[in-house]
């Protein structure tokens, strides 16, 4: 079977809600990372055969196939098609899977996988909220309601249940959150994100350049302390999680270029990594966030690898209970998990996070000389993608 290679991976530094990326239209932000990919590879824009973009809240400025609008906001010719994918938080990890599958099927040679989300301009839950206000009802139909009676399909409830099921105390969750902030701050200060970040200008509310530049992840608390984290109000009374031990609402975009062996020769570039395994898994939609655990086990078995063979893991920190439960279940080395921090510190711009995690994973493997990297994320509805890459 033909193989798929990732030759470039870039991302914006994430912005806080209402922060330094708030003035960017999401289509323009997506176009900026696409142009950065072209710059880094020197690729002829006309060689790109498809652009696949992850985005969760596909309404307002992210409606009408935002992927196509991103292409038309970039240097790509209008002959390049595009489509938008929603697999919830794993949307842009799934775009990488679709891009790699197109290449491995032999139907395409150069595909861009990307993700974008402006949670400032298109708030979380906007599609369902607008539908309900318009009298269009809820996304839960009769059959689903009958199958899961009296159940609240909530990520917050799922995160608390996960903490309970794995006996994760509030102290443990807070300590993990503090470590995520510490690792991200250390990585940022040391310049470990520099190679992956595309510097962009800060824009005013009406989209005009301010002259300032955005190059540092805005969610990092460089002065974070365990005492301050412990003092943050709980999300639910009597619960274990707070905003400090959950991912930050954020804006951002990321993109990767996926090519075949023929694409490598045409572009004349060296790959960052080879795609070794692609997997997706469905699990309990009530707990919702546990799916990365069985998904990882299934992926390792299919790939013929053991957990200790993986040099670096990126497990999305939707809530601290997710990576901590994953660690407990898999027995992975904690030092290899999110070594440069995760979404608790860096933010979770929903549709962009899958591509962001893979970008950080690839650059980390290149920098540290690791061989295998594994990425997984929990997703709304109780799903998880798993991607294993091999540095080459």
VMD Tcl script that draws the C-alpha trace (Angstrom):
set ca {
  {0.00 0.00 0.00}
  {1.27 3.52 -0.75}
  {2.46 5.44 2.29}
  {1.53 8.91 3.53}
  {4.10 11.40 4.78}
  {3.71 14.67 6.64}
  {6.15 17.23 5.26}
  {5.17 20.37 7.19}
  {3.08 21.28 10.20}
  {2.32 24.76 11.51}
  {-0.02 26.49 13.93}
  {-0.81 29.88 15.27}
  {-0.06 30.60 18.89}
  {-3.44 30.22 20.56}
  {-5.39 33.24 21.70}
  {-7.62 33.62 24.73}
  {-11.32 34.29 24.21}
  {-11.53 37.99 23.44}
  {-7.74 38.12 23.21}
  {-5.06 38.70 20.61}
  {-6.71 36.67 17.81}
  {-10.22 38.01 18.41}
  {-9.94 40.46 15.50}
  {-9.24 37.68 12.99}
  {-12.05 36.29 10.86}
  {-11.64 32.47 11.05}
  {-11.36 32.15 7.26}
  {-8.49 34.64 7.24}
  {-6.79 32.85 10.15}
  {-7.06 29.54 8.33}
  {-5.70 31.13 5.18}
  {-2.67 32.40 7.11}
  {-1.60 28.90 8.20}
  {-2.20 27.54 4.68}
  {0.11 30.22 3.27}
  {2.70 29.35 5.93}
  {2.67 25.72 4.77}
  {3.32 26.86 1.20}
  {6.18 29.06 2.39}
  {7.82 26.28 4.39}
  {7.60 23.65 1.67}
  {8.10 25.90 -1.34}
  {5.23 23.96 -2.91}
  {3.56 25.18 -6.06}
  {0.05 26.05 -4.79}
  {-1.47 24.41 -7.86}
  {-0.12 21.02 -6.74}
  {-2.50 20.92 -3.76}
  {-5.37 18.61 -4.69}
  {-7.68 19.07 -1.71}
  {-7.96 20.97 1.57}
  {-9.80 19.35 4.47}
  {-10.53 21.54 7.49}
  {-11.87 20.64 10.92}
  {-14.32 23.05 12.55}
  {-16.90 22.30 15.25}
  {-19.17 25.36 15.37}
  {-20.12 25.64 11.71}
  {-22.37 28.69 11.94}
  {-21.99 32.43 11.37}
  {-18.44 33.23 10.25}
  {-17.63 29.50 10.23}
  {-20.65 28.52 8.12}
  {-21.00 27.79 4.39}
  {-18.07 25.34 4.21}
  {-15.43 27.42 5.99}
  {-12.76 25.21 4.39}
  {-13.57 26.59 0.94}
  {-13.57 30.12 2.30}
  {-10.13 29.44 3.81}
  {-8.83 28.36 0.39}
  {-10.23 31.55 -1.13}
  {-8.55 33.55 1.65}
  {-5.13 32.01 0.93}
  {-2.65 31.94 -1.96}
  {-4.12 28.68 -3.23}
  {-5.77 28.95 -6.65}
  {-9.54 28.76 -6.80}
  {-9.17 25.41 -8.59}
  {-8.28 23.81 -5.22}
  {-11.42 22.32 -3.61}
  {-12.10 22.05 0.11}
  {-14.45 20.47 2.61}
  {-15.20 20.96 6.30}
  {-15.27 18.13 8.85}
  {-16.96 17.89 12.25}
  {-15.86 15.07 14.51}
  {-16.21 17.35 17.51}
  {-12.92 17.99 19.35}
  {-11.13 15.54 17.04}
  {-12.24 17.30 13.86}
  {-8.81 18.30 12.58}
  {-7.22 15.05 13.71}
  {-9.81 13.43 11.47}
  {-8.83 15.75 8.61}
  {-5.31 14.32 8.87}
  {-6.81 10.83 8.66}
  {-8.86 11.71 5.59}
  {-5.86 13.35 3.92}
  {-3.61 10.38 4.66}
  {-6.26 7.94 3.46}
  {-6.58 9.81 0.15}
  {-2.83 9.58 -0.32}
  {-2.62 5.94 0.78}
  {-5.45 5.07 -1.60}
  {-3.34 6.43 -4.45}
  {-5.95 8.98 -5.53}
  {-4.02 12.10 -4.47}
  {-0.42 13.17 -3.96}
  {-0.65 16.47 -2.04}
  {-3.41 17.21 0.47}
  {-3.65 19.81 3.24}
  {-5.28 18.87 6.54}
  {-6.15 21.78 8.79}
  {-8.37 23.07 11.56}
  {-9.75 26.40 12.69}
  {-11.94 27.67 15.50}
  {-12.66 31.19 16.69}
  {-14.40 30.60 20.00}
  {-14.50 34.36 20.48}
  {-16.43 35.12 17.32}
  {-18.44 31.87 17.17}
  {-19.04 30.79 20.78}
  {-19.13 27.12 21.79}
  {-22.56 25.47 21.38}
  {-23.66 28.21 18.94}
  {-25.26 25.82 16.38}
  {-27.47 23.99 18.89}
  {-28.28 27.16 20.83}
  {-29.39 29.00 17.70}
  {-31.43 26.00 16.56}
  {-33.28 25.83 19.86}
  {-33.95 29.58 19.86}
  {-35.38 29.22 16.35}
  {-37.71 26.45 17.56}
  {-35.83 23.74 15.65}
  {-35.52 21.46 18.68}
  {-32.60 19.54 20.16}
  {-30.03 17.26 18.55}
  {-31.30 14.32 20.66}
  {-34.04 12.50 18.74}
  {-36.67 10.08 20.02}
  {-34.67 6.91 19.39}
  {-31.55 8.26 21.10}
  {-33.59 9.53 24.04}
  {-35.24 6.12 24.41}
  {-31.89 4.36 24.32}
  {-30.40 6.72 26.94}
  {-33.34 7.85 29.12}
  {-32.86 10.57 31.73}
  {-29.24 11.13 30.69}
  {-27.48 14.45 30.38}
  {-25.08 14.34 27.44}
  {-22.61 16.77 28.95}
  {-18.83 16.84 28.74}
  {-18.74 18.41 32.21}
  {-20.76 15.55 33.68}
  {-18.59 13.06 31.78}
  {-15.39 14.60 33.12}
  {-16.63 14.34 36.70}
  {-17.77 10.74 36.20}
  {-14.39 9.88 34.75}
  {-12.69 11.35 37.83}
  {-14.98 9.33 40.08}
  {-14.51 6.07 38.16}
  {-10.73 6.32 38.29}
  {-10.64 7.67 41.86}
  {-8.94 10.90 40.82}
  {-8.99 13.35 43.69}
  {-9.31 17.10 43.35}
  {-5.74 17.40 44.63}
  {-4.50 15.11 41.84}
  {-6.45 17.04 39.20}
  {-5.17 20.38 40.45}
  {-1.60 19.09 40.58}
  {-1.86 17.88 36.99}
  {-3.22 21.27 35.88}
  {-0.33 23.04 37.59}
  {2.17 20.72 35.89}
  {0.58 21.41 32.49}
  {1.06 25.14 33.06}
  {4.63 24.62 34.28}
  {5.60 22.49 31.27}
  {4.02 24.90 28.78}
  {5.70 27.91 30.38}
  {9.07 26.15 30.35}
  {8.64 25.11 26.71}
  {7.63 28.63 25.69}
  {10.51 30.29 27.52}
  {12.98 27.80 26.02}
  {11.70 28.47 22.49}
  {10.48 24.92 21.96}
  {7.32 26.16 20.23}
  {9.11 28.60 17.94}
  {9.53 26.21 15.00}
  {5.85 25.27 14.91}
  {4.25 28.69 15.46}
  {3.28 30.98 12.60}
  {3.59 34.57 13.80}
  {0.58 36.69 12.84}
  {-0.34 40.30 13.37}
  {-2.83 41.37 16.02}
  {-5.99 42.90 14.58}
  {-8.49 45.32 16.08}
  {-12.18 44.49 16.50}
  {-12.87 45.72 12.95}
  {-10.05 43.58 11.53}
  {-7.47 46.31 11.02}
  {-3.78 45.65 11.83}
  {-2.62 47.14 15.14}
  {1.11 46.77 14.44}
  {1.52 44.25 17.28}
  {2.52 40.62 16.65}
  {1.15 37.40 18.15}
  {3.70 34.64 18.71}
  {3.21 33.31 22.26}
  {0.33 31.09 23.42}
  {-1.86 33.50 25.33}
  {-3.33 30.99 27.78}
  {-0.07 30.07 29.50}
  {0.03 31.20 33.12}
  {3.74 31.81 33.50}
  {3.25 32.50 37.20}
  {0.83 29.62 37.89}
  {0.91 28.17 41.40}
  {-0.76 25.15 42.95}
  {-2.25 27.38 45.64}
  {-3.94 29.62 43.06}
  {-5.24 26.64 41.09}
  {-6.69 25.05 44.23}
  {-8.59 28.26 44.97}
  {-10.51 28.34 41.66}
  {-14.24 27.74 42.01}
  {-15.49 24.24 41.16}
  {-17.48 23.81 37.94}
  {-20.19 21.90 39.81}
  {-20.88 22.06 43.56}
  {-19.39 19.02 45.24}
  {-17.36 18.16 42.14}
  {-13.64 17.82 41.63}
  {-12.93 19.90 38.54}
  {-12.61 23.65 38.12}
  {-11.88 25.98 35.23}
  {-8.22 25.70 36.20}
  {-8.21 21.92 35.60}
  {-10.14 22.19 32.33}
  {-9.06 23.29 28.87}
  {-9.20 26.98 28.07}
  {-11.62 28.44 25.55}
  {-9.38 29.68 22.75}
  {-8.96 30.84 19.16}
  {-6.50 29.29 16.74}
  {-5.67 27.49 13.53}
  {-3.23 24.77 12.45}
  {-2.37 22.96 9.21}
  {-0.34 20.02 7.92}
  {0.73 19.00 4.42}
  {0.34 15.28 3.63}
  {1.97 13.79 0.55}
  {2.69 10.52 -1.22}
  {6.15 9.26 -2.23}
  {5.54 10.82 -5.62}
  {4.60 14.04 -3.87}
  {7.90 13.94 -1.97}
  {9.81 13.69 -5.22}
  {7.78 16.43 -6.87}
  {8.19 18.84 -3.97}
  {11.81 17.88 -3.31}
  {11.31 17.99 0.46}
  {12.18 15.71 3.36}
  {9.28 14.39 5.44}
  {8.83 15.04 9.13}
  {7.13 11.70 9.66}
  {5.40 8.74 8.09}
  {1.83 7.98 9.08}
  {2.06 4.58 10.77}
  {-1.51 4.02 11.96}
  {-4.91 5.71 11.77}
  {-7.80 4.69 13.99}
  {-11.11 5.90 15.36}
  {-13.21 4.35 18.10}
  {-16.72 4.76 19.50}
  {-17.47 4.34 23.21}
  {-19.92 5.32 25.96}
  {-21.62 8.62 24.97}
  {-22.59 9.37 28.56}
  {-19.15 9.37 30.17}
  {-18.11 10.53 26.67}
  {-14.47 11.27 27.48}
  {-13.18 7.75 28.20}
  {-12.91 6.66 24.58}
  {-9.15 7.42 24.22}
  {-8.40 4.52 26.57}
  {-9.88 1.62 24.54}
  {-8.97 3.47 21.34}
  {-5.30 3.50 22.33}
  {-5.36 -0.21 23.19}
  {-6.97 -1.04 19.84}
  {-4.51 1.14 17.91}
  {-1.42 -0.36 19.54}
  {-2.67 -3.88 18.89}
  {-3.39 -3.16 15.25}
  {-0.07 -1.36 14.80}
  {1.86 -4.20 16.46}
  {3.34 -1.90 19.10}
  {3.46 -1.79 22.89}
  {2.96 1.34 24.96}
  {6.65 1.60 25.87}
  {7.58 1.77 22.17}
  {5.99 5.21 21.92}
  {8.39 8.06 22.61}
  {5.87 10.89 22.93}
  {2.14 11.07 23.61}
  {-0.23 13.96 23.01}
  {-3.53 13.31 24.80}
  {-5.85 16.30 24.66}
  {-6.39 17.89 28.04}
  {-10.08 18.59 27.67}
  {-10.16 18.12 31.43}
  {-7.38 16.92 33.73}
  {-9.34 13.73 34.40}
  {-8.90 12.63 30.76}
  {-5.07 12.30 30.58}
  {-4.88 11.12 34.20}
  {-7.40 8.32 33.59}
  {-5.58 7.47 30.34}
  {-2.25 7.26 32.19}
  {-3.73 5.02 34.86}
  {-5.31 2.67 32.32}
  {-2.39 2.45 29.87}
  {0.57 2.48 32.26}
  {2.36 4.95 29.99}
  {5.36 6.92 31.22}
  {4.00 10.26 32.59}
  {7.16 12.05 31.44}
  {6.30 11.24 27.80}
  {2.73 12.56 28.06}
  {2.22 16.14 26.89}
  {5.83 17.03 27.77}
  {5.30 20.65 26.68}
  {1.94 21.05 28.40}
  {-1.50 20.73 26.91}
  {-4.86 22.40 26.44}
  {-5.15 23.32 30.12}
  {-2.33 25.78 29.49}
  {-2.31 26.21 25.71}
  {-6.04 26.36 25.10}
  {-8.47 24.19 23.15}
  {-9.72 25.89 19.97}
  {-12.04 22.97 19.28}
  {-11.77 22.32 15.53}
  {-8.10 23.33 15.42}
  {-6.89 21.25 18.36}
  {-6.32 17.97 16.53}
  {-3.98 19.60 14.03}
  {-2.37 21.63 16.83}
  {-1.57 18.54 18.87}
  {-0.11 16.75 15.86}
  {1.98 19.81 14.98}
  {3.44 19.88 18.50}
  {3.96 16.12 18.45}
  {5.85 16.18 15.14}
  {8.11 19.05 16.09}
  {8.80 17.42 19.46}
  {9.84 14.15 17.81}
  {12.11 16.03 15.41}
  {13.72 18.04 18.20}
  {14.18 15.16 20.66}
  {14.97 12.39 18.19}
  {12.10 10.11 19.15}
  {10.85 7.48 16.73}
  {7.13 6.97 17.41}
  {4.50 9.45 18.53}
  {0.87 8.78 19.44}
  {-1.96 11.33 19.50}
  {-5.46 10.78 20.82}
  {-8.37 12.96 21.93}
  {-11.77 12.52 23.48}
  {-14.67 13.69 21.33}
  {-18.29 14.63 21.82}
  {-20.63 11.66 21.55}
  {-18.07 9.28 23.06}
  {-15.47 8.85 20.31}
  {-11.70 9.06 19.96}
  {-9.22 9.25 17.12}
  {-5.76 7.72 17.46}
  {-2.87 8.55 15.15}
  {0.57 6.95 15.34}
  {3.39 8.56 13.37}
  {7.01 7.51 12.85}
  {9.72 10.11 12.49}
  {11.77 9.62 9.32}
}
mol new
graphics top color blue
foreach p $ca { graphics top sphere $p radius 0.5 }
foreach p [lrange $ca 0 end-1] q [lrange $ca 1 end] { graphics top cylinder $p $q radius 0.2 }
display resetview
